[in-house]
């Protein structure tokens, strides 16, 4: 293991511990392997504007780990506009140990991104992951999802409008957002309501991060 890898592992372990996320060493190694693949593919396919591996760890991995509690108890999760696999692949790696019954679907319209997602699934042997290419509005599934999530995908209004047909009764939309989300809430369609707005603490990251949970206005969350 290189000195840089040891530094990243120590940083990941420290950050996960601060967040109360318990991952075995094999899970930590999978997250670091995913990070390595992301950095490698990013050099050619521009999957993320973040280039530095240490920044990728804090601003991507720890950012997603900080939101994991929102997915506890879910059986079926869809990550819309998954891009480089955030948060979907991070959820999948965690779920393999913490929630083995959970299945995670990832969808993106860009072929180079779904090719990357498929490669990560294969290399890390993530049997709990399914990758879809195409528009979420056109996706059809036999069973609705417990949680549909997105990170840096679209406005909350568009996220709800495009993805809502895939949500099971009583399911939730969970969006990871920066501080500008309040304007988006004003444009939310009337058939959706805000269940919760939670400010997240992301270790080693300066800036405001939020978790926005939406449910259908005519439903009680189950």
C-alpha positions in Angstrom: 0.0 0.0 0.0 1.4 3.4 -1.0 1.8 6.3 1.5 -1.1 8.1 -0.2 -3.4 5.1 0.1 -2.5 4.8 3.8 -3.3 8.5 4.2 -6.7 8.1 2.4 -7.6 5.0 4.4 -6.8 6.8 7.7 -8.8 9.8 6.6 -11.8 7.6 5.5 -11.7 5.6 8.8 -11.6 8.8 10.8 -14.4 10.4 8.9 -16.6 7.3 8.9 -16.1 7.0 12.7 -17.1 10.6 13.2 -20.3 9.9 11.3 -21.0 6.7 13.2 -20.7 4.6 10.0 -19.3 1.2 10.8 -17.7 -0.4 7.9 -15.3 -3.4 8.0 -11.9 -3.0 6.5 -13.0 -4.8 3.4 -15.8 -2.3 3.0 -13.3 0.6 3.4 -11.1 -1.0 0.8 -14.0 -1.2 -1.6 -14.7 2.5 -1.1 -11.1 3.3 -1.8 -11.0 1.0 -4.8 -14.1 2.9 -6.1 -12.4 6.2 -5.5 -9.4 5.0 -7.5 -11.6 3.9 -10.4 -13.4 7.3 -10.3 -10.1 9.2 -10.4 -8.8 7.0 -13.3 -11.9 7.2 -15.4 -12.3 10.9 -14.6 -9.1 11.7 -16.4 -10.8 10.7 -19.7 -14.6 10.9 -19.2 -14.9 14.0 -16.9 -17.2 12.3 -14.3 -16.6 15.0 -11.7 -15.1 18.4 -11.5 -13.1 17.3 -8.4 -9.7 16.0 -9.5 -7.7 15.6 -6.2 -8.1 12.2 -4.6 -8.2 13.7 -1.1 -10.9 16.1 -2.1 -12.8 13.3 -3.8 -12.7 11.4 -0.5 -14.1 14.3 1.6 -16.4 16.0 -0.9 -17.8 12.8 -2.4 -17.3 9.8 -0.2 -17.8 11.4 3.2 -20.5 13.6 1.8 -22.5 10.5 0.8 -21.7 8.6 4.0 -23.1 11.5 6.0 -26.5 10.8 4.4 -26.6 7.0 4.9 -29.0 7.2 7.8 -31.8 8.4 5.5 -31.7 5.0 3.7 -32.0 2.7 6.8 -34.7 0.2 6.4 -35.2 0.7 2.6 -35.3 -2.5 0.5 -35.2 -0.8 -3.0 -33.4 2.4 -3.8 -33.1 4.3 -7.1 -30.3 6.8 -7.7 -31.4 9.2 -10.4 -28.7 11.0 -12.5 -26.2 8.8 -10.8 -23.3 10.1 -12.9 -20.1 8.8 -11.2 -22.2 6.7 -8.8 -22.8 9.3 -6.1 -24.6 8.5 -3.8 -25.7 5.2 -5.3 -22.4 3.3 -5.3 -21.5 4.5 -1.9 -24.9 3.3 -0.6 -24.4 0.0 -2.3 -20.9 -0.6 -0.8 -22.3 0.2 2.7 -25.4 -1.8 2.2 -23.5 -5.0 1.2 -22.4 -5.1 4.9 -25.1 -3.1 6.8 -28.2 -3.9 4.9 -27.7 -7.0 2.7 -31.3 -7.2 1.6 -31.1 -3.7 0.0 -31.1 -3.4 -3.8 -29.8 -0.3 -5.5 -30.6 0.8 -9.0 -28.6 3.5 -10.8 -29.8 5.4 -13.9 -28.2 8.0 -16.1 -28.7 9.2 -19.7 -25.0 9.5 -20.5 -23.6 6.2 -21.9 -20.0 6.9 -20.7 -21.3 7.3 -17.2 -23.3 4.1 -17.2 -20.3 2.3 -18.7 -18.3 3.5 -15.7 -21.1 2.4 -13.2 -21.2 -1.0 -14.9 -17.4 -1.3 -14.7 -17.4 -0.5 -11.0 -20.2 -3.0 -10.3 -18.1 -5.7 -12.1 -14.7 -4.9 -10.5 -16.1 -4.6 -7.0 -18.5 -7.5 -7.4 -21.5 -5.4 -6.3 -24.4 -7.9 -6.8 -26.8 -5.6 -5.2 -26.5 -3.0 -8.0 -28.5 -2.7 -11.3 -27.5 -0.1 -13.9 -30.0 1.5 -16.3 -29.2 3.7 -19.3 -31.8 6.3 -20.3 -34.2 8.9 -19.0 -35.8 8.3 -15.6 -39.2 9.6 -17.0 -39.2 6.6 -19.4 -38.1 4.0 -16.9 -40.6 1.3 -16.0 -40.3 -1.1 -13.2 -42.5 -3.9 -11.8 -42.2 -2.8 -8.2 -41.9 0.8 -6.9 -38.9 2.0 -5.0 -38.9 2.7 -1.2 -36.5 5.7 -1.8 -35.5 7.6 -4.9 -32.5 9.7 -4.4 -30.4 12.3 -6.3 -27.3 14.4 -5.8 -26.6 17.4 -8.0 -29.1 16.1 -10.5 -31.9 18.6 -11.1 -34.2 21.0 -9.2 -36.5 19.5 -6.6 -39.5 20.2 -8.8 -38.0 18.4 -11.8 -36.7 15.5 -9.6 -40.2 14.9 -8.2 -42.0 15.3 -11.5 -39.7 13.0 -13.5 -39.2 10.4 -10.8 -42.4 10.3 -8.9 -44.1 7.5 -11.0 -41.4 5.1 -9.8 -42.0 5.6 -6.1 -44.1 3.0 -4.1 -47.0 4.2 -2.0 -45.6 5.8 1.1 -42.1 6.0 -0.4 -39.8 9.0 -0.1 -37.7 11.2 -2.4 -34.3 12.0 -0.8 -32.2 14.8 -2.3 -28.7 15.8 -1.3 -28.4 19.6 -1.8 -26.3 22.6 -1.2 -27.6 25.8 0.5 -29.6 27.1 -2.4 -32.4 24.6 -2.1 -34.9 27.0 -0.4 -35.7 28.7 -3.7 -36.4 25.3 -5.3 -38.9 24.4 -2.5 -41.1 27.3 -3.6 -41.5 25.7 -7.1 -42.4 22.3 -5.7 -45.6 20.9 -7.3 -48.6 21.0 -5.1 -48.9 17.2 -5.0 -45.6 17.0 -3.0 -44.7 18.1 0.5 -41.6 18.5 2.5 -41.3 15.8 5.1 -37.9 16.9 6.5 -35.0 19.3 5.9 -31.8 18.3 7.7 -28.5 20.0 7.7 -25.7 17.5 7.4 -22.3 17.6 9.1 -19.6 16.3 6.7 -16.2 15.8 8.3 -13.4 17.9 6.9 -15.8 19.8 4.5 -16.5 23.5 4.9 -19.9 24.5 3.5 -23.5 23.8 4.0 -25.0 20.4 3.0 -28.6 19.4 3.3 -30.8 16.4 3.1 -34.3 17.1 1.7 -37.0 14.5 2.1 -40.2 14.8 0.1 -43.4 12.7 0.1 -46.6 12.9 -1.8 -48.9 15.4 -0.2 -51.9 13.0 0.1 -49.9 10.3 1.9 -48.6 9.7 5.3 -45.0 8.4 5.3 -44.8 4.7 6.2 
